[in-house]
Amino acid sequence: MSYTLTGFEGKVAVVTGAGRMRSIGRPIALALAQAGCDVVLTGTGRR
């Protein structure tokens, strides 16, 4: 199933859970950025 995101131009999104390559936050952040949203990523590490 495919979705098209609209209405995100000029918006800012803070995406949590983007600290690892295999996390859900990474693809969400990429989709928002492709839709024109400015994206801020946060995540935690083992340190």
Contact map, one row per residue, 1 for C-alpha under 8 A:
11100000000000000000000000000000000000000000000
11110000000000000000000000000000000000000000000
11111000000000000000000000000000000000000000000
01111100000000000000000000000000000000000000000
00111111000000000000000000000011001000000000000
00011111100000000000000000000000001000000000000
00001111100000000000000000000000001000000000000
00001111111000000000000000000001001110000000000
00000111111000000000000000000000001110000000000
00000001111100000000000000000000000111000000000
00000001111110000000000000000000000111000000000
00000000011111000000000000000000000011110000000
00000000001111100000000000000001000011110000000
00000000000111110000000000000000000000111100000
00000000000011111100000010011000000000111100000
00000000000001111110000010000000000000001110000
00000000000000111111001111000000000000001111000
00000000000000111111101111001000000000001110000
00000000000000011111101011000000000000001111100
00000000000000001111111001000000000000000010000
00000000000000000111111001000000000000000000000
00000000000000000001111101000000000000000000000
00000000000000001111111111100000000000000000000
00000000000000001100011111110000000000000000000
00000000000000111110001111111000000000000000000
00000000000000001111111111111100000000000000000
00000000000000000000001111111110000000000000000
00000000000000100000000111111111000000000000000
00000000000000100100000011111111100000101000000
00000000000000000000000001111111110000000000000
00001000000000000000000000111111111000000000000
00001001000010000000000000011111111111100000000
00000000000000000000000000001111111111100000000
00000000000000000000000000000111111110000000000
00001111100000000000000000000011111110000000000
00000001111000000000000000000001111111000000000
00000001111110000000000000000001111111100000000
00000000011110000000000000000001100111110000000
00000000000111100000000000001001100011111000000
00000000000111100000000000000000000001111100000
00000000000001111110000000001000000000111110000
00000000000001111110000000000000000000011111000
00000000000000011111000000000000000000001111100
00000000000000001010000000000000000000000111110
00000000000000000010000000000000000000000011111
00000000000000000000000000000000000000000001111
00000000000000000000000000000000000000000000111
